[in-house]
Amino acid sequence: MKPVHLLDFEAKEGEERLRGLVEARGEPAYRQEQIREQVFGQRRIDAEKMPNLPHALREQLAATLLGPVLRADGEQTSRDGTRKFRSRLRDGAVIETVWIPAESRGTLCVSSQAGCPAACSFCATGAGGFERNLSPAEIIAQWTGVSDALAADPAQRITQIVFMGMGEPLLNYASLATALRLLTGAGGFRFSPRRITVSTVGIAPNLRRLAADFPQVRIALSLHSAVDATRTAIVPLNRRYPLAGLAEIVREISARGRRVSLEYVVLAGVNDAPEEAAALADFAAQSAGHINLIPFHSYPGTAHRGLEAGAMRRFAERVRSRYDGAVTIRKSRGLDIAGACGQLAGDKLAGVGASGASVGPAR
C-alpha cells in the first residue's frame, strides 16, 4: 500500500517528514521529540491518543502521519488463555493476530498479509485466497494494539513476536524489513531482535536477504516434507524454490552459528511415512536444525487428517532414531477459537472452525 503513516517509512525518512510537518506549522522544535516519545516510548501510534499535544496539531497529525491504522473488529479468548484479535484495516481488509501465554512469556503471532498467496494445501488462510500485503504500520499496529489490550493485567505481556500469522512474510519483504528495523532499531522501539522469529515456506532469495539483513532475528522454515514430490503437493511454492536450494541456504545460515527451526505439520497418509521421517532427519542433520512437529486439526472442506497422539509420538521417534538434534511435538493452543497456525481466516472462512497447527514456540 502507499505509505500513509509515520511507521510506513524508514526511521530517517519518517524523522524528516515529521520535522517538516512541525516546522511548517510553526511549532516549537521540541514538539518533534514530544511526538517521537509518544510513538516510540509510549507506543501511541494514533495522534488522537496523544493528550499532551495541542488539539490542532493532533488533528493534523491524525490526517497525515499518525492516523488510525486498524480498528478492533472482534476478540476471542480460548480456554487455555490464548487470545485472538480480529482487526479491520483502512480499506476494509480483515486480519487476525494471536497472543499465546505461557509460564514466563507471551508470544504474539502477527500477520504480514491479508490472506496468503502461498496456498499450502493444509492451511485455511491460503484457502481463503490473497488480498494484499500489509504495510509496515499495519504490521507494527498489531503489536501496539494487542499491547494496549493486555495492559490492564501486568501478568499479560508480549515477550516474543513471531511472524506466523496470515501471509508469507518473505513475499512482503519490503514491509517486513521496514517493520523489523523500526521494531528493533535504536531509533525505533528497541524490541530485542533475538525475541523475534520470522517463519517462511522458503522464498529462497529473500531468505538469504533476511539472514544477511537481520543476523539476530530467528528463522523458522515451514518445511512440511523433505521429499520434493510430497512437498510440492502440499506446498506449491516448492516448484519454484525446491528443497536442494533451501538446504543450501539453511547450511549457510547454520555455518554462521544460527539455528534454523524446521516446522513440520504432520498429515496422515501424506508426510508421515517412515521414508518421510528419514528424509526429515537427513535434512535437519545438514544444519543441526530444531525440528518442530505440529499436529494438524481437521476442518470442513479439507482433505487432510491429523495423526492421533500415539502415531504422532511414533513418527517423532522415527525421526529421533536417525537424528540426535532437538525434535519436539508442539502443543496445540487456541483450537477452540480457531486461533492456531493455519486457522486464521479473516472474513473468508469465519466461523468454520478451520484448522492447522499450533502457533508459538514448542513446549
VOBA-603674 format. One record per residue (C-alpha): residue number from 1; x, y, z. Coordinates in Angstrom, 3 decimals, m for minus. Each point is the difference from the previous one (the first is absolute). Layout:
BEGIN
nr=NUM	xx=X	yy=Y	zz=Z .
...
This chain:
BEGIN
nr=1	xx=0.000	yy=0.000	zz=0.000 .
nr=2	xx=1.015	yy=3.606	zz=m0.479 .
nr=3	xx=1.694	yy=1.276	zz=3.204 .
nr=4	xx=m2.473	yy=1.985	zz=2.086 .
nr=5	xx=1.392	yy=m0.288	zz=3.534 .
nr=6	xx=3.229	yy=0.998	zz=1.724 .
nr=7	xx=0.755	yy=m3.701	zz=0.558 .
nr=8	xx=m0.252	yy=m0.743	zz=m3.707 .
nr=9	xx=3.322	yy=1.794	zz=m0.470 .
nr=10	xx=3.537	yy=m0.895	zz=0.990 .
nr=11	xx=1.078	yy=1.848	zz=3.150 .
nr=12	xx=2.023	yy=2.720	zz=m1.759 .
nr=13	xx=m2.696	yy=0.851	zz=m2.538 .
nr=14	xx=m2.650	yy=m0.066	zz=2.698 .
nr=15	xx=2.043	yy=2.466	zz=2.060 .
nr=16	xx=0.337	yy=2.327	zz=m2.975 .
nr=17	xx=m3.714	yy=m0.087	zz=m0.736 .
nr=18	xx=m0.861	yy=0.614	zz=3.631 .
nr=19	xx=2.463	yy=2.883	zz=0.198 .
nr=20	xx=m1.452	yy=1.518	zz=m3.146 .
nr=21	xx=m3.527	yy=m0.125	zz=1.417 .
nr=22	xx=1.040	yy=1.549	zz=3.325 .
nr=23	xx=1.965	yy=2.783	zz=m1.699 .
nr=24	xx=m2.756	yy=0.730	zz=m2.527 .
nr=25	xx=m2.428	yy=0.554	zz=2.852 .
nr=26	xx=2.385	yy=2.306	zz=1.813 .
nr=27	xx=0.061	yy=m2.276	zz=3.029 .
nr=28	xx=2.947	yy=0.152	zz=2.425 .
nr=29	xx=2.791	yy=m2.458	zz=m0.809 .
nr=30	xx=m0.621	yy=m2.056	zz=3.143 .
nr=31	xx=m3.328	yy=m1.146	zz=m1.418 .
nr=32	xx=1.793	yy=m2.471	zz=m2.250 .
nr=33	xx=1.651	yy=m1.707	zz=2.955 .
nr=34	xx=m3.307	yy=0.084	zz=1.865 .
nr=35	xx=m1.660	yy=m1.848	zz=m2.849 .
nr=36	xx=2.875	yy=m2.464	zz=m0.319 .
nr=37	xx=m0.253	yy=m0.801	zz=3.707 .
nr=38	xx=m3.713	yy=m0.623	zz=m0.344 .
nr=39	xx=0.531	yy=m2.345	zz=m2.956 .
nr=40	xx=3.153	yy=m1.896	zz=0.923 .
nr=41	xx=0.009	yy=0.449	zz=3.766 .
nr=42	xx=m3.706	yy=m0.311	zz=0.823 .
nr=43	xx=m0.903	yy=m2.059	zz=m3.115 .
nr=44	xx=m2.824	yy=2.374	zz=m0.880 .
nr=45	xx=m0.170	yy=m0.044	zz=m3.786 .
nr=46	xx=m3.338	yy=1.817	zz=m0.326 .
nr=47	xx=0.156	yy=3.784	zz=0.490 .
nr=48	xx=m3.413	yy=0.013	zz=1.677 .
nr=49	xx=1.630	yy=m1.901	zz=2.890 .
nr=50	xx=2.611	yy=2.722	zz=0.635 .
nr=51	xx=m1.644	yy=2.254	zz=2.610 .
nr=52	xx=3.096	yy=2.131	zz=0.609 .
nr=53	xx=m0.139	yy=1.466	zz=m3.520 .
nr=54	xx=m2.079	yy=3.028	zz=m1.008 .
nr=55	xx=m3.361	yy=m0.959	zz=m1.494 .
nr=56	xx=0.715	yy=1.611	zz=m3.387 .
nr=57	xx=3.330	yy=m1.839	zz=m0.304 .
nr=58	xx=m1.650	yy=m3.311	zz=0.923 .
nr=59	xx=m2.601	yy=0.571	zz=m2.699 .
nr=60	xx=2.624	yy=0.651	zz=m2.677 .
nr=61	xx=2.098	yy=m2.978	zz=1.067 .
nr=62	xx=m3.108	yy=m2.211	zz=m0.053 .
nr=63	xx=m0.682	yy=1.122	zz=m3.570 .
nr=64	xx=3.586	yy=m0.540	zz=m1.170 .
nr=65	xx=2.720	yy=m1.969	zz=1.798 .
nr=66	xx=m1.720	yy=m1.459	zz=3.050 .
nr=67	xx=m3.517	yy=m0.986	zz=m0.982 .
nr=68	xx=m1.724	yy=m3.214	zz=1.131 .
nr=69	xx=1.534	yy=m3.097	zz=m1.586 .
nr=70	xx=m2.473	yy=m2.721	zz=0.920 .
nr=71	xx=m3.055	yy=m0.360	zz=2.184 .
nr=72	xx=m0.996	yy=m2.825	zz=2.280 .
nr=73	xx=m2.653	yy=m2.198	zz=m1.608 .
nr=74	xx=m0.395	yy=m2.802	zz=2.504 .
nr=75	xx=1.871	yy=m2.026	zz=2.600 .
nr=76	xx=m0.212	yy=m3.557	zz=1.295 .
nr=77	xx=1.637	yy=m1.639	zz=3.006 .
nr=78	xx=0.770	yy=m3.712	zz=0.055 .
nr=79	xx=m0.409	yy=m2.314	zz=2.976 .
nr=80	xx=3.799	yy=m0.198	zz=0.105 .
nr=81	xx=0.380	yy=3.795	zz=0.227 .
nr=82	xx=0.920	yy=0.590	zz=m3.642 .
nr=83	xx=m1.600	yy=3.169	zz=m1.378 .
nr=84	xx=m0.817	yy=0.648	zz=m3.651 .
nr=85	xx=m0.439	yy=3.566	zz=m1.216 .
nr=86	xx=m1.806	yy=0.801	zz=m3.221 .
nr=87	xx=0.794	yy=3.386	zz=m1.571 .
nr=88	xx=m1.433	yy=1.888	zz=m2.934 .
nr=89	xx=2.428	yy=2.089	zz=m2.070 .
nr=90	xx=m0.658	yy=3.381	zz=m1.615 .
nr=91	xx=m1.206	yy=m1.545	zz=m3.247 .
nr=92	xx=m2.215	yy=m2.569	zz=1.707 .
nr=93	xx=2.378	yy=m2.949	zz=m0.208 .
nr=94	xx=m0.038	yy=m2.235	zz=3.074 .
nr=95	xx=2.963	yy=m1.552	zz=1.792 .
nr=96	xx=0.406	yy=m2.070	zz=3.139 .
nr=97	xx=2.691	yy=0.122	zz=2.681 .
nr=98	xx=0.477	yy=m2.534	zz=2.803 .
nr=99	xx=1.532	yy=0.343	zz=3.462 .
nr=100	xx=1.129	yy=m3.243	zz=1.671 .
nr=101	xx=0.832	yy=0.068	zz=3.718 .
nr=102	xx=2.456	yy=m2.333	zz=1.684 .
nr=103	xx=1.611	yy=m0.190	zz=3.426 .
nr=104	xx=2.611	yy=2.697	zz=m0.494 .
nr=105	xx=m0.786	yy=1.426	zz=m3.419 .
nr=106	xx=m2.705	yy=1.265	zz=m2.269 .
nr=107	xx=0.385	yy=m0.625	zz=m3.723 .
nr=108	xx=m1.711	yy=2.241	zz=m2.545 .
nr=109	xx=m0.687	yy=m1.570	zz=m3.384 .
nr=110	xx=m0.315	yy=2.815	zz=m2.565 .
nr=111	xx=m1.254	yy=0.028	zz=m3.577 .
nr=112	xx=2.017	yy=1.394	zz=m2.908 .
nr=113	xx=m2.667	yy=m0.272	zz=m2.716 .
nr=114	xx=m3.784	yy=0.019	zz=m0.243 .
nr=115	xx=m0.517	yy=m3.567	zz=m1.166 .
nr=116	xx=2.906	yy=m1.964	zz=m1.447 .
nr=117	xx=1.167	yy=m0.786	zz=m3.563 .
nr=118	xx=2.086	yy=m3.031	zz=1.030 .
nr=119	xx=m3.101	yy=m2.238	zz=m0.118 .
nr=120	xx=1.390	yy=m2.825	zz=2.143 .
nr=121	xx=m2.567	yy=m2.796	zz=m0.224 .
nr=122	xx=m0.546	yy=m0.388	zz=3.751 .
nr=123	xx=m0.375	yy=3.704	zz=0.880 .
nr=124	xx=m3.369	yy=1.750	zz=0.343 .
nr=125	xx=1.614	yy=3.400	zz=m0.523 .
nr=126	xx=1.220	yy=m0.987	zz=m3.460 .
nr=127	xx=m3.341	yy=m1.601	zz=m0.815 .
nr=128	xx=m1.613	yy=3.409	zz=0.431 .
nr=129	xx=2.172	yy=1.562	zz=m2.702 .
nr=130	xx=2.220	yy=3.061	zz=0.031 .
nr=131	xx=m1.012	yy=3.669	zz=0.269 .
nr=132	xx=3.141	yy=2.049	zz=0.472 .
nr=133	xx=3.229	yy=0.635	zz=1.855 .
nr=134	xx=m0.078	yy=1.830	zz=3.303 .
nr=135	xx=1.909	yy=3.240	zz=0.445 .
nr=136	xx=2.674	yy=0.306	zz=2.719 .
nr=137	xx=m2.413	yy=2.055	zz=2.126 .
nr=138	xx=m2.674	yy=m2.690	zz=m0.311 .
nr=139	xx=2.485	yy=m2.614	zz=1.188 .
nr=140	xx=1.216	yy=2.078	zz=2.946 .
nr=141	xx=m3.529	yy=1.096	zz=0.952 .
nr=142	xx=m0.835	yy=m3.622	zz=0.828 .
nr=143	xx=2.700	yy=0.094	zz=2.678 .
nr=144	xx=m0.926	yy=3.397	zz=1.432 .
nr=145	xx=m3.716	yy=m0.804	zz=m0.125 .
nr=146	xx=0.286	yy=m3.328	zz=1.806 .
nr=147	xx=2.421	yy=1.600	zz=2.493 .
nr=148	xx=m2.742	yy=2.496	zz=0.824 .
nr=149	xx=m2.565	yy=m2.795	zz=0.352 .
nr=150	xx=2.259	yy=m1.862	zz=2.438 .
nr=151	xx=0.976	yy=3.070	zz=2.029 .
nr=152	xx=m2.688	yy=m0.453	zz=2.652 .
nr=153	xx=1.715	yy=m3.152	zz=1.287 .
nr=154	xx=3.759	yy=0.334	zz=0.704 .
nr=155	xx=0.329	yy=m3.783	zz=m0.233 .
nr=156	xx=m1.094	yy=0.108	zz=m3.636 .
nr=157	xx=2.823	yy=1.330	zz=m2.143 .
nr=158	xx=1.690	yy=m0.514	zz=m3.325 .
nr=159	xx=3.499	yy=m1.404	zz=0.318 .
nr=160	xx=0.330	yy=m1.549	zz=m3.479 .
nr=161	xx=m1.283	yy=0.919	zz=m3.453 .
nr=162	xx=m0.396	yy=m2.700	zz=m2.654 .
nr=163	xx=m0.881	yy=0.629	zz=m3.640 .
nr=164	xx=m2.176	yy=m3.107	zz=m0.202 .
nr=165	xx=m3.411	yy=1.584	zz=m0.565 .
nr=166	xx=m1.786	yy=0.600	zz=m3.267 .
nr=167	xx=2.265	yy=0.236	zz=m3.037 .
nr=168	xx=3.502	yy=m0.912	zz=m1.177 .
nr=169	xx=2.318	yy=2.671	zz=1.481 .
nr=170	xx=2.716	yy=m0.371	zz=m2.640 .
nr=171	xx=m2.480	yy=0.755	zz=m2.785 .
nr=172	xx=m0.417	yy=3.391	zz=1.688 .
nr=173	xx=3.682	yy=0.594	zz=0.646 .
nr=174	xx=0.067	yy=3.796	zz=m0.275 .
nr=175	xx=m2.675	yy=0.453	zz=2.665 .
nr=176	xx=1.459	yy=m2.772	zz=2.146 .
nr=177	xx=3.477	yy=1.533	zz=m0.069 .
nr=178	xx=m1.225	yy=3.511	zz=0.834 .
nr=179	xx=m2.135	yy=m1.353	zz=2.850 .
nr=180	xx=2.925	yy=m2.010	zz=1.398 .
nr=181	xx=2.328	yy=2.989	zz=m0.127 .
nr=182	xx=m2.535	yy=2.208	zz=1.769 .
nr=183	xx=m0.795	yy=m2.660	zz=2.588 .
nr=184	xx=3.626	yy=m0.723	zz=0.863 .
nr=185	xx=1.972	yy=3.129	zz=m0.922 .
nr=186	xx=1.543	yy=2.557	zz=2.350 .
nr=187	xx=m2.144	yy=2.657	zz=m1.682 .
nr=188	xx=m3.111	yy=m2.146	zz=0.364 .
nr=189	xx=m1.623	yy=m2.178	zz=2.651 .
nr=190	xx=3.159	yy=m1.871	zz=1.079 .
nr=191	xx=m1.706	yy=m3.401	zz=0.182 .
nr=192	xx=2.647	yy=m2.724	zz=0.234 .
nr=193	xx=0.552	yy=m1.636	zz=m3.429 .
nr=194	xx=0.843	yy=m3.248	zz=1.811 .
nr=195	xx=m3.631	yy=m0.116	zz=1.105 .
nr=196	xx=m1.354	yy=0.189	zz=m3.557 .
nr=197	xx=m0.509	yy=m2.992	zz=m2.290 .
nr=198	xx=m0.853	yy=0.169	zz=m3.701 .
nr=199	xx=m1.626	yy=m3.125	zz=m1.427 .
nr=200	xx=0.113	yy=m0.673	zz=m3.746 .
nr=201	xx=m0.746	yy=m2.805	zz=m2.433 .
nr=202	xx=3.345	yy=0.879	zz=m1.571 .
nr=203	xx=0.091	yy=2.885	zz=m2.479 .
nr=204	xx=3.653	yy=m0.694	zz=m0.765 .
nr=205	xx=1.395	yy=3.427	zz=m1.029 .
nr=206	xx=m1.823	yy=1.812	zz=2.783 .
nr=207	xx=0.982	yy=m2.663	zz=2.523 .
nr=208	xx=3.627	yy=0.837	zz=m0.750 .
nr=209	xx=m0.812	yy=3.723	zz=0.294 .
nr=210	xx=m1.707	yy=m0.515	zz=3.338 .
nr=211	xx=2.949	yy=m1.925	zz=1.387 .
nr=212	xx=2.426	yy=2.709	zz=m1.150 .
nr=213	xx=m2.104	yy=3.044	zz=0.909 .
nr=214	xx=m1.114	yy=m1.227	zz=3.427 .
nr=215	xx=2.713	yy=m2.258	zz=1.446 .
nr=216	xx=m1.641	yy=m0.199	zz=3.433 .
nr=217	xx=m3.583	yy=m0.683	zz=m1.066 .
nr=218	xx=m0.968	yy=m3.650	zz=0.303 .
nr=219	xx=m1.052	yy=m1.945	zz=m3.099 .
nr=220	xx=m2.526	yy=m2.816	zz=m0.298 .
nr=221	xx=m0.323	yy=m1.947	zz=m3.252 .
nr=222	xx=m3.446	yy=m1.465	zz=m0.631 .
nr=223	xx=1.302	yy=m3.234	zz=m1.498 .
nr=224	xx=m2.908	yy=m2.485	zz=0.291 .
nr=225	xx=1.878	yy=m2.570	zz=m2.089 .
nr=226	xx=3.610	yy=m0.629	zz=m0.954 .
nr=227	xx=m1.082	yy=m1.976	zz=m3.092 .
nr=228	xx=m0.417	yy=2.275	zz=m3.016 .
nr=229	xx=m3.027	yy=m1.772	zz=m1.486 .
nr=230	xx=m1.865	yy=0.009	zz=3.303 .
nr=231	xx=0.933	yy=3.563	zz=0.833 .
nr=232	xx=m1.085	yy=1.258	zz=m3.420 .
nr=233	xx=m3.403	yy=m1.630	zz=0.505 .
nr=234	xx=m0.636	yy=1.817	zz=3.286 .
nr=235	xx=2.198	yy=3.112	zz=m0.404 .
nr=236	xx=m0.368	yy=1.125	zz=m3.642 .
nr=237	xx=2.830	yy=2.548	zz=0.280 .
nr=238	xx=2.388	yy=m2.967	zz=0.205 .
nr=239	xx=m0.162	yy=m0.116	zz=m3.797 .
nr=240	xx=1.713	yy=3.385	zz=m0.109 .
nr=241	xx=2.223	yy=m0.434	zz=3.047 .
nr=242	xx=0.776	yy=m3.733	zz=0.306 .
nr=243	xx=1.610	yy=m1.710	zz=2.930 .
nr=244	xx=3.574	yy=m0.106	zz=m1.314 .
nr=245	xx=0.219	yy=3.778	zz=m0.132 .
nr=246	xx=m1.621	yy=0.423	zz=3.397 .
nr=247	xx=2.363	yy=m2.553	zz=1.532 .
nr=248	xx=2.961	yy=1.973	zz=m1.338 .
nr=249	xx=m1.274	yy=3.215	zz=1.577 .
nr=250	xx=m0.749	yy=m1.711	zz=3.311 .
nr=251	xx=3.574	yy=m1.374	zz=0.036 .
nr=252	xx=1.352	yy=3.509	zz=m0.650 .
nr=253	xx=m2.025	yy=1.415	zz=2.878 .
nr=254	xx=1.077	yy=m2.836	zz=2.280 .
nr=255	xx=3.658	yy=0.559	zz=m0.887 .
nr=256	xx=m0.359	yy=3.514	zz=1.437 .
nr=257	xx=m1.052	yy=m1.444	zz=3.340 .
nr=258	xx=m3.757	yy=0.445	zz=m0.366 .
nr=259	xx=m2.472	yy=m2.805	zz=0.581 .
nr=260	xx=m2.956	yy=m0.273	zz=m2.360 .
nr=261	xx=m3.228	yy=m1.506	zz=1.296 .
nr=262	xx=m1.650	yy=m2.463	zz=m2.373 .
nr=263	xx=m3.808	yy=0.093	zz=0.200 .
nr=264	xx=m1.761	yy=m3.203	zz=m1.049 .
nr=265	xx=m3.799	yy=m0.407	zz=0.003 .
nr=266	xx=m0.551	yy=m3.776	zz=0.082 .
nr=267	xx=m2.769	yy=m1.165	zz=m2.352 .
nr=268	xx=m1.323	yy=m3.555	zz=0.118 .
nr=269	xx=0.823	yy=m1.940	zz=m3.140 .
nr=270	xx=1.869	yy=2.918	zz=m1.544 .
nr=271	xx=3.277	yy=0.743	zz=1.809 .
nr=272	xx=m0.002	yy=m2.471	zz=2.889 .
nr=273	xx=1.553	yy=m3.081	zz=m1.649 .
nr=274	xx=3.316	yy=m1.430	zz=1.270 .
nr=275	xx=1.810	yy=1.290	zz=m3.086 .
nr=276	xx=m1.352	yy=3.486	zz=0.728 .
nr=277	xx=1.324	yy=m0.204	zz=3.557 .
nr=278	xx=3.407	yy=m1.061	zz=m1.338 .
nr=279	xx=0.083	yy=2.820	zz=m2.542 .
nr=280	xx=m0.928	yy=2.544	zz=2.682 .
nr=281	xx=2.758	yy=m1.275	zz=2.281 .
nr=282	xx=2.569	yy=0.182	zz=m2.806 .
nr=283	xx=m1.062	yy=3.531	zz=m0.970 .
nr=284	xx=0.284	yy=1.163	zz=3.616 .
nr=285	xx=3.407	yy=m1.637	zz=0.420 .
nr=286	xx=1.451	yy=2.333	zz=m2.633 .
nr=287	xx=m0.478	yy=2.966	zz=2.294 .
nr=288	xx=m0.697	yy=m1.370	zz=3.498 .
nr=289	xx=m3.452	yy=1.511	zz=m0.340 .
nr=290	xx=m2.631	yy=m0.169	zz=2.732 .
nr=291	xx=m2.940	yy=m2.075	zz=m1.269 .
nr=292	xx=m3.471	yy=1.111	zz=1.107 .
nr=293	xx=m2.604	yy=m2.661	zz=m0.780 .
nr=294	xx=m3.431	yy=1.624	zz=m0.160 .
nr=295	xx=m3.351	yy=m1.774	zz=0.409 .
nr=296	xx=m2.568	yy=0.615	zz=m2.719 .
nr=297	xx=m3.626	yy=0.568	zz=0.988 .
nr=298	xx=m2.602	yy=m0.697	zz=m2.655 .
nr=299	xx=m2.573	yy=2.560	zz=m1.186 .
nr=300	xx=m2.974	yy=m0.144	zz=m2.375 .
nr=301	xx=1.066	yy=m0.167	zz=m3.611 .
nr=302	xx=3.534	yy=m1.272	zz=0.527 .
nr=303	xx=1.116	yy=m3.362	zz=m1.366 .
nr=304	xx=2.703	yy=m0.336	zz=2.668 .
nr=305	xx=m0.049	yy=m1.824	zz=3.318 .
nr=306	xx=2.222	yy=0.287	zz=2.997 .
nr=307	xx=1.691	yy=m2.798	zz=1.919 .
nr=308	xx=m1.288	yy=m1.251	zz=3.314 .
nr=309	xx=2.371	yy=0.586	zz=2.921 .
nr=310	xx=1.593	yy=m3.446	zz=m0.030 .
nr=311	xx=0.754	yy=0.120	zz=m3.731 .
nr=312	xx=1.438	yy=3.484	zz=0.441 .
nr=313	xx=2.359	yy=m1.263	zz=2.691 .
nr=314	xx=1.052	yy=m2.940	zz=m2.179 .
nr=315	xx=0.788	yy=2.329	zz=m2.900 .
nr=316	xx=2.093	yy=2.156	zz=2.356 .
nr=317	xx=1.881	yy=m3.083	zz=1.177 .
nr=318	xx=0.780	yy=m1.003	zz=m3.586 .
nr=319	xx=1.524	yy=3.427	zz=m0.568 .
nr=320	xx=1.945	yy=m0.134	zz=3.293 .
nr=321	xx=1.372	yy=m3.444	zz=m0.851 .
nr=322	xx=1.825	yy=1.565	zz=m2.939 .
nr=323	xx=0.628	yy=3.525	zz=1.330 .
nr=324	xx=1.534	yy=0.931	zz=3.346 .
nr=325	xx=m1.022	yy=3.665	zz=m0.080 .
nr=326	xx=m3.070	yy=1.564	zz=1.598 .
nr=327	xx=m3.323	yy=m1.532	zz=m1.070 .
nr=328	xx=m3.114	yy=1.294	zz=1.746 .
nr=329	xx=m3.748	yy=m0.418	zz=m0.430 .
nr=330	xx=m1.622	yy=3.387	zz=0.230 .
nr=331	xx=m2.909	yy=0.375	zz=2.371 .
nr=332	xx=m3.119	yy=1.258	zz=m1.772 .
nr=333	xx=m1.394	yy=3.250	zz=1.406 .
nr=334	xx=m3.191	yy=1.939	zz=m0.609 .
nr=335	xx=m1.756	yy=m2.754	zz=m1.927 .
nr=336	xx=m3.447	yy=0.810	zz=1.403 .
nr=337	xx=0.223	yy=3.527	zz=m1.464 .
nr=338	xx=1.641	yy=m1.005	zz=m3.323 .
nr=339	xx=3.083	yy=1.827	zz=1.208 .
nr=340	xx=2.732	yy=m2.435	zz=m1.000 .
nr=341	xx=2.399	yy=0.307	zz=m2.914 .
nr=342	xx=m1.794	yy=m0.698	zz=m3.247 .
nr=343	xx=m3.375	yy=0.853	zz=1.556 .
nr=344	xx=0.049	yy=3.768	zz=m0.472 .
nr=345	xx=m2.507	yy=0.714	zz=m2.710 .
nr=346	xx=m1.331	yy=3.538	zz=0.388 .
nr=347	xx=m3.313	yy=0.463	zz=m1.835 .
nr=348	xx=0.435	yy=m2.840	zz=m2.445 .
nr=349	xx=m0.497	yy=m2.989	zz=2.300 .
nr=350	xx=m1.300	yy=1.692	zz=3.135 .
nr=351	xx=m1.962	yy=m2.383	zz=2.182 .
nr=352	xx=1.269	yy=m3.128	zz=m1.721 .
nr=353	xx=2.214	yy=m0.995	zz=2.919 .
nr=354	xx=2.806	yy=m0.498	zz=m2.434 .
nr=355	xx=3.151	yy=m1.796	zz=0.628 .
nr=356	xx=3.611	yy=m0.328	zz=m0.115 .
nr=357	xx=2.527	yy=m0.107	zz=2.707 .
nr=358	xx=0.986	yy=1.689	zz=3.174 .
nr=359	xx=1.918	yy=3.259	zz=0.061 .
nr=360	xx=2.798	yy=1.164	zz=2.201 .
nr=361	xx=3.091	yy=m1.738	zz=1.289 .
nr=362	xx=m0.036	yy=m3.710	zz=0.756 .
nr=363	xx=m0.412	yy=m0.974	zz=3.609 .
